[in-house]
């Protein structure tokens, strides 16, 4: 199928690349299907709505970026996306881009969980005050934070 993207125009994707949210992302109740794609190599990607070409989120794979947040994922959340354990789970966080590289940040308390096998996803809200809501990335992603994902 062809998907219109915010940054790459139309791209060809297979059905197996579609990610379906079991519950909509916070603030986007009408959007359920997304794809992930990259415009540059690294831990940043775009989470692009299949239903709305104008809706795309820069997302970070925190573990690929060298971060090791101690995320306590509730078993019920993993079950909802049919993840068969930790190895069947990808974690992404939404990045807020800014012209000032030192203000580029991500919310480690509201990660997006994606079941690798099921291709089901869910954004969760973690109740852990040790996880920052506005984690500044400039020290961790100096080479890529200022560029498009």
Secondary structure as UniProt FT lines:
FT   STRAND          2..5
FT   TURN            6..8
FT   STRAND          9..12
FT   HELIX           15..17
FT   STRAND          19..21
FT   TURN            26..27
FT   TURN            29..30
FT   STRAND          33..37
FT   STRAND          44..49
FT   TURN            53..54
FT   STRAND          56..60
FT   TURN            62..66
FT   HELIX           75..80
FT   TURN            81..82
FT   HELIX           86..88
FT   STRAND          89..96
FT   HELIX           101..103
FT   STRAND          105..106
FT   TURN            108..109
FT   STRAND          112..115
FT   TURN            116..118
FT   STRAND          120..123
FT   TURN            129..130
FT   STRAND          135..136
FT   TURN            138..140
FT   TURN            142..146
//
